[in-house]
Amino acid sequence: MIVEAFDGLAVVRSLSSSRGEIEWIIGEGMDAEAEEVAQRLAQLTGMCPIERPADWHDL
């Protein structure tokens, strides 16, 4: 909800609420802003990037 509150920044999805993995589908031209938000959330929550799981399904 935090990410999606930034209008046009990104849509967030997950395969399962029990997995704890999310994907950001970043809006066109919003890469720098998304990176800033991701860095701040990492500082505040411990969120970190991971390699895409092999069983992750593309939209």
N, C-alpha and C positions, 0 to 999 in steps of 0.2 A: 504494500500500500504506500510506503514511503516513496519508492521509485516512481510509481504510477501517479503520484500526486504532482510531480513535475510534468506539466502539460507537454506532451509530445516527446518526452525524453526516451521512454522505453515502455514496453509491455513485458511483464514478468510472468514466466510460466514454470511449472515443475511437472515431472512425470508422476510423482506421488508425494503426498504430504509427509509420509513416513521416511522418505529418503534424505531430506534436507538439502537437496540440490535444486538450484534454480538456474534459469537461463534468462538473460535480458535480450530482448529483441529491440535493438536501439533504433530510434527514429532517424530518418535521413538528416545528415548534417549535425547530429547531436553527439558525435563521438567524444569530443573534448569534454562536454558537460557531463556525459555519462561516466567518463573516467574520473572526473572530480568527485562526483557523488559516490562512486564505488570506493575511492580512496578514503573519503570521510567515513563511510559506513564501515570500512575495514578497521579504521581507528576506533570507532565507537562500539562495534559489535564483535569484532574478530572475524568477520566475513572475509573469505579469501578466494582467489580464483583457483579452479582445479582444471585438470584436463577433462575434456568431454568424455563422459562414460561411453563405452562401446555400445551399450543398449539404448542410448538416447535417440529418440526418433525426431527427424526433421518435420517441420510443419508442412 
